[in-house]
C-alpha cells in the first residue's frame, strides 16, 4: 500500500511535532522551511532558556487561554501538558519545574529543546528541505501540494505551521495567513499579544531598568469602566513604558487598543492593607526624623523609584521626615498602593511573543485540525486564532495542535 505523503510548512515546534506525529503514523513526511536552521523562534523563547510547557492539568491549561479556548478541547485531551513533559523526557531531555509550574530544560538551553525535536523527526525519516512556500496547489477543492521557490512538492496532505507575525527576524512574516487566505480562509485581525506597552505618563524612563517583584497589577478599561486584568508577579520599567511577565499577560486582555483607553494600576505593597502600610511609613519617618525624606524611604521603595514617587505625590524631596504632614503621608500611601499609568499603545508586533488573531477557527475542525473548506489542508500552532498567557501555554498550543494535525493528516 502506497504511503501517504504529508508536507509540513514550517519547522517550528508545531511543525516538527506535526511532522513527527505524521511519520509515526506511517506517512512519508517532508518539512519545507525557508530558514537555514529549524526552530529559529524557539531558540529565543524564555530568554534563550525555552519555557517548554506548563506542568498543569487540562482544566488549568484551558483557563490560561485568552481566545477560542473551546476549540482546543480535543487537541489538549489528546496531548496534554503532562504528555509533553513525558515526550521530551522520553527523548532524553531532562526537565525541571520552576515558579508558576513553568517547565524548562535542566540545562537552561533552548538549543537543547530544538535539538531534541530535530533528532526526533530525523530518527523517523522526516526530510527537511530548505524551500519557501509560495502558494498552495489546489484542484477541484482538494489540496495537491505546494509551489515553492524550488518548484512543486506534491502531497496528499499539507499542514501549515509557519507561525504568526511576531519576531519577523526568525521567519514569522505572516506566510501562513497569506496561504490560508488564498485557500478561502478568513483571517481574523492580527494584533500583538504578550507584548510590552508604551506609556506616556508615569515617569517610566526615569526608572528604566527597574524590575519590581511581588506586586499586584490591575488594568481598567476606561470605556467599559471595568477591571479587565489583575495579577501578582513581576514587571519592568523601560525607556518607552513597561514590560515584564505581568505586563505581557495584561496585554493579552487589551483587545481594542486605542490611546488612553487602558489604565494600569500597580500596588507596590499588596501584602499590606492601608492601615498597616501607614504604620510602616510612620515607623520609617520616626526612625529618620531629622533626615531628608528622599534619603529615608529606601527600606520601603526601590532607590530609583523614590524621587518619582515624591514628585508625583508633590512632596519636596528635601523636606525633613519630622515635617511631613498627615496629608503628605496620605498622598504617599495612595501612590504606593495605587501607582497609575495610562497606556498609549502596544509596542510593535515584532516585539510581541505571540500573535493574536489568525485563521478563523470556525473554519477548522477542532477534532482533526483539517480545513472545513479544502480537503487535505491542516493547520497547527500560532497561525490559528488561538493564544494564551505566558508560562509555556503558547508552546503547548503548538505541540497539541501539531500532534493532532500530524496524526490526522497521515491517516487522511
C-alpha angles and dihedrals in degrees: 000000000000115000117243112245117225124190119201117197109211133026100224124115094288092045097048092044090049092048093050093048092049092049092048087055093056103266129136102238133201123182117205110206123172094200122079091237134040124243097023095158093040089059092066099041119114090020090298094314098089116226092225098193142314120272096230140114124262095263092055090046091053091049089057095056115102099196138028095356094164090062090066099052094100096041096051091043088057096044116018131187088260089052089053092055091047090048094055094040088051089056091054100262110134114217138192134201119230137181113322090024090281113163120218134171110266088236092057088227121127088198089068091057092049092046091050092054092045093051088048095056094041091052088058093052097254112163117221114204123188100228136127117234110232102174144343120257106229126175125179093345094308130104118246102173146287133297110218138175085266097051134265126338112193123208146159092232136017125201117199109212103149099127132232135283103286121108094014091186088072092057100267096133101142097267091141092056091051093049093046092049091051087057090055099263123145116239114208117218112296113229135162114259128188088024135145118258133234113229124189098189130037099075090258094157090057089059098037111154095024112132118200121203133194094018131137118236124193129182124207125198103221093202099051090030089223134126105245100179140025128170147146126234142067136338137174133218115222137181090264101037133285138340138157132101098303092047092049092050091047091052091062088068096052096088097154102047119189131147113284094000095116129051119199117208124194125199104201093189106035093160092062126069117217095263093052092045091050090054089049091052091048091051092052092046091050092049092053098031096145096041129093111266091237089063095045108062101065092108090055105037139028111266097245091049098054098078090045094051091048091049093051091045089052092236121147104243090218098051112120115251092238089057095056111118126220089250092054090048090051091053090050092050093048092053094048090052096038115025103171133199131176118229116231100183149319116279113250117296089246087071095049120106092216139007121245114215129028138133108013105249091213086074094052128072109242091206096056108011087234122142114256088211105047124037113231096020117118136178134206139170131004095351087076122081093253127106141158147195124283118277104087095298096116092053088049088056088055094050099045096043090043092050093049094045092048094050093047095043090053093051095041 
